[in-house]
């Protein structure tokens, strides 16, 4: 079932692509005004847009071809959130309120705050664990540590669990490790089996921590066309090619804003930022540097942007430019397409 207006309103690694995905790229560019506007941004690398199930635009603006894998940075968080949804759909974990202490107690390090044991999967996927962040200026020390899970769970509590959003890749890395413990499979194996296989894409290994857990929340590499396939699946209520990849219930709950980013002001659900571009409601998977998967449910459209992953994309800079590209250029053109 397509992610309908009703459903959205209720909600408020390197990737090798098969020929079937590569063949989606149109031979001649459409949405010419959007492409021209995108080309003026030196940081932008590729742009892919689909509407009504048809790929209207798939262009390498100044980077690799749209079927080539690139580092999607924190868009990886949205992928890991989808793996959580698949785990819940399969009963691998009993519910979103399941705690670390219930399914993965051996991950809790000695000396951790006693509240760590009661952190729920929902606290991790919404980045409301309350633990000091491992992102931003703390990222280097975290990934230089001997045990990434233990380091993240040993941080001091700086907010109440389940309270405000503290953007932290460590929360998603812990989530991936908890799912690995609960399932007996690696995050890579789960991603391949539950997302890669039904979507028809191959997902090779990506970064692992010193204990062998795959990095949850960063450093996956996917092509723009693969991101489009993932985004379209979510936009269609979890369906792809006649198969239910994620339950419609999970998709609906994922797109409900449960907290708010202190940086962008956007709402945040289960791995998706929720807001507006112009007058259009959107859901965003967002990664450092300007990696985006943008769902536009009222227009039955999905838009993918990849960018230079070495440069920042702040709300007052390039990310703001991308939001204007979507809301002021792409949306009007899609309405008339």
Secondary structure, DSSP 8 states (H G I E B T S, - for coil): ----HHHHHHH---EEE-HHHHTTS-SS---HHHHHHHHT-TTEEEEEEEETTEEEEEEESSSS-TTSEEE-TTHHHHHHHHHHHHHHHTTSSS-TT-BHHHH-GGGS-TT--GGGGG-BHHHHHTT-S-B---SGGGHHHHHTSS-HHHHHHTS-B-S-TTSS----HHHHHHHHHHHHHHHSS-HHHHHIIIIIHHHTEEE----B-TTS-B-TTS--EEEHHHHHHHHHHHHTTSEETTEESS-HHHHHHHTS--EE-TTT--EE-SS-EEEEETTEEEEEEEETTTEEEEEEGGGTEEEEEEE-TTS---TTTHHHHHHHIIIIIIHHHHHT-
